[in-house]
Amino acid sequence: MAGIYGDVLGSASSMETRAHDLLDVLASRADSSASAICLWDPIQRCHIGVANREYPDQVMDHFNSWFVDNDPLFDAMRVHGLGALRWRDFPDYRRGYSVNNVFRPAGFDEGLSARLVTTDGTYVGTIHVNCDDARFPSDDDVAEINALRVQMADRLDFSVRPRMVSELIAPDAQAWAVDEAGRAHLLRLGDSFDSALDPVVVNEIAVAFRAPGFTVQPEVLRYHDGSSWLHVRRIATSSRYRGDSLCGVLLVTRTGLPMGITPRELDALTLAVRGLTNGQIAAQLFISARTAGHHLESASAKLGAPNRAACASHAVALGLLSAEVLRDLGGRHSVAV
């Protein structure tokens, strides 16, 4: 059994394709009228139906909303760490809301649900199987799904791919998955950190990466978290499923500014890269135009840049861009850039 499912879950196909193929294999081995896999997206903080065999839309909507928030069967699995449960395994369940308002009107007379939890205990979603015959799912069907649950969770976890990317590229870095709105989800703590960064800080950095005015989105930003400088690298990711909110992984390490660049020079470089004049830089940093020019001249000398354009190019190549400046600049619509 493990080999059959393992071949499906371990294929190079998309997550949706693997989930659908897994349900097809399960249907050939366990009696069912409908089945579905719904996964938890930790960034959007909602359940997504990634595979559906024969459930009407209203049932899928129920699985991803009221069921996980209010259903006593699901709550019993969550609180007590139980495996797959059928209606008949749960006292009085047939008199409840899900059966009488959702499942029976859709033509089902028995059902089974199971939480998908990884080997390390991370909740990743649910699998549902319903039948129009109250004799099924059978005890053997329950045993088959229980034997499959951890394998499914480990292979279908929405965080698997971005976490693997982060471990491959920067094994020591703290890794965060982020969406286009800047919402962040911790993937890995990182060996150089005693604790996770403040999610608010990570959200601000993620938003800074999407600051307007760049022809090509920057790959590295710098941020001072109050105790040390952070080197933050953004890795773009491909879509894991239709409607995926994930847009990248942030890899964070504690690294000082290179080549003797000062914090104020970093700020001036960031604004120069954005195309601001010395006068505009001065207005943004509340300094004189002369001082702004001095910061850029000093930075150019440290970077070995012969002119302003080369200085800006070197700054981008070295990731000498301030996330704080880009965040603040993005909110100031009065500045011409």
N, C-alpha and C positions, 0 to 999 in steps of 0.2 A: 504493500500500500504506500509506504513512504516513498518508494522509488517512482511510482506513478505520479503522485502529487509533486514530488521533488523536481521531476523533469519539467513540469508546467511552471512551477514557481521560480525555478532557476533559469528559465529561458531568457533570451535577450529581448523579448517583446516588451511593449509598453506595460505599465502597471495595469491599465484597464483591460488589455488583452489577456494578460496572465490571470487576472481575477475572473474574467468571463470563461476562459478555458478551464480554470479550476472548478467553476460551478458546473460546467459541462461534464467533467469527469465525475464529480460528486453525484450528479443526476443519474449517471449510468450505474452507480453503485448503491444509491439510497433513494427510496421512493419519495417523490416530491411533486407538488403541483407548481411551486414557485420557489425561487431562492434568490438571495441577494447578499452582496458584501458592501457594507458601508464603513468607510474609514474616517477617522478623526483627523482633521487638519488643525494642527496646533497653532498655526498662524492666524487663520480665519476664525478659529475656535468654533468650529461647527463640524457636523458629520456630512460626508459626501458619499452619495451612492455611486460607486465606481463600476459595479456590475449588477445587472438585474435580469433574471430569467422569469418573465411572465407576471411580475407584480404590476398592478395598475398604479398610476402616478400617486393616487391618494394614499395608498399603502406605503409607498416609498417615502412620501412626505411625512407620514406618521412615524416611520422608523427613525427618521433623522431629526425629529423634533419632540413631540409629546412623549413618545416611547422612552427615549433616553433620559428625559427629564422627570417623568412621573410614573412610568409603568412599574408596578410592584415586582414583577418577575425580573426585570432588568435591575431594579434596585437590590433585590435579594442576591443576584449574581455579583453585583458590585460590592456590597457590604460584606458578604460572607466568602467571597472568592470562589464561588461555585462555577462548575463547568456548564455545559449546555443543559438548558431546562426546557421541557415541554409544558404545554398547558396542564396536562394531567399530573405533572410532577409538583404543581403549585396549588395548594388548597384555595378553592373559591375563585380561581382565575377566570373560569368560564362565565362568571357573573360580572366581570369587570368591564371597563370602558373599551379596552383594545379589542376584545373579542366581539362584543356586541355592537360597537359603533364603527369598527374598521374591518376586522378580519372576516367575520361572518357575512357582512354585506358584500364583500369581495369574493365570496364563494369558498372560504376555507373553514375546515372543521377541526383542525388540529395544527399545531405549529411548534417550532423549536427556535430558540435564539441562544447565541453564545457570545460572550465577550472575547475579543482577541487581545491577548496580553503576551508581550515578548518574553524571552528568557530572562531578561533583567527586570521584568516587572512593569514595563511601560505599556499602558493601555493604548491601542491603536485603532480600535473599531469593533464592529460586530458582524456576525454572519447570521442570516435568518433563513429558515426552511419552513414552508407551510404546505399542508396537504388538504385535499378535499375529502379524504377518508380518515376518520378519527382513529383508525388503527395505526396510522403512521404519523411521524417517524417512529420506527421500531427501536427497541433497545440496542440493536446492532448499529442502527444509524446514529444514535446518540454516541455510542462508543467510537464510531469512526470519526465523527466530527470532533469529539474531545481529543482524540489522538492527533488530529490535524491542527488544532487551534494554535499551538505555539509556533509550529512551522509556518503557518499562514501569517501570523503576526510578525515574525522575524523577517519574512520576505516582502510583506506588503506595507510595512510601516512607512508612512509618508516621509519620515526623517532619514530613512536608510541611505538614499542616494546622496543628499547634501552632506550627511555625516561622513560618508565614504570619501567624497570629494575633499572635505576639509582634512581628514586624516591623511590622505595621500599627499596633498600639497603642503600642509603645514601641521605636522603632528603635535607640535608644542603649543600651537595657538588656541586661544579661546574662540570657538566658532558659533556664529549665530545665523540662523536662516531669517531672511527679511522679505517683506512684500513691497509692492510699489508705494504703499502708503507709509512705509517706514516701520510697520509693526514687526517686532523681532521675537524669535523663539530660540532659546539656548539649545545648541546641539551638543557641545562638548566644553567642559570647563577649561581645559588646557593646563599643562604641567607647570607653567610659570605663574599661575594665579591661585591664590588661596580661596577666593570666592568669585562668584559670578559678578560681572559688571552690572551696574544699575541699568535695567531695561530702558529707562527713560533716556539715558546717555546713548545707548545703542540706537534707539529710535532716532535721536537727533543726528547721529552720524549717518545713518541710513538715508535720512532726508537730505543731508548735505551732499551725498553722492549724486543726487538727482537735481542739484541746483541748476537753474536755467543759465544759458549763455555758453555752454560747452558744445562744440561740434561733436566731440567724442567724449563720452562719460569717463571721468578720471578713474583710475584703478586703485590708487593709494591716497589716503588722507591721513593727516596727523591730528591728534586730539589730546589735550591735557586734562586728565580726570581729577586734578587737584593734588595728586601725589606724584605722578610721573607722566611721561609722554607715551601715548599709544600710537603704534603703527597699525593702520587699519587697511587691509587689502580686500577689495571686493571681487568675488568670482561670480560671473554670470552663470545661471543654470538653465537647462532646458526644461520645458514643461513636463510634469509628471502625469498629468491627466487634463482633460478638457476643462478650462476654467480655472486652472491652477493659479493661485495667488503668488506663489514663490517667484521672486525675480533675482535672487542672488544669495550668496553666502558671504558673511563678513568674517575675516580671519584677523584676530586681534593679538598683538604682542606688545610687550613693554620695551620700547626702544627709544633712546634719546635722539634728538635732532642731529643729523650728520653734518660733518664739515664745518663745525663751529657756527652754524646758522643759529641766530637768536630768535626768540619767540616773536619779537617785533618785526624782524626781517622776514620771518615766515608769513606774517600777516600781510606785509607789503608785497611779497612775492605772489601770494594768492590773488590779491587784487590786480596786480600787474598782468598775471596770466589771464584774468578776466577782461583785460583790455582797458582798464581804468588809467587815466592820466595821473601825474603826480598830484595835481590839485584835487582830483576826485578821491585818490587814495588818502590824502591828508584829511579830507572831509569825513571819510569813513572811520579813520583811526583817531580823529580829534588831535591831529598834530599839524605842523606847518608843512607846506609843500616842499620847502627846503629839506626838512627832516625826512620826509618821505623819499625824496631823491637820494639822500644820504644812505638810507636803509637799503635801497636798491643797488646803489653803487657798491656798498659793502658786500651785499649778497652776491653780486656779479663777480667781484674779485674772488670770493671764497669758492664760487662754482667754476671759475675759470672761463667765464662767458665774456666775449668781446663786445657785446652790445645787448640792448634791452630784449630784443627778440630771442637771441640765443639764451639769455638768462631765463626767460619765461619757458623756453623749450627744456632747458636743463631742470627747471623746477618741476615740471610735469613728469619728466623721465625719472626723477628721484623721489617722486611722491611728496614734494615739499609744498603741500597745499593744506591750509587750515580748515578743518571741518567746522569749527566755530564761526570763522569768517564767512564761509559759504552758506552756512545755516542762516546767519543774520542777514547777509546780503540778499538771500533769496526772498526775505520778507520785506525788503525795502524797495518798493516799486518806483520810488522817485529818482533812483540812481540810473543814469544812462550807461548801459554797458554794451 
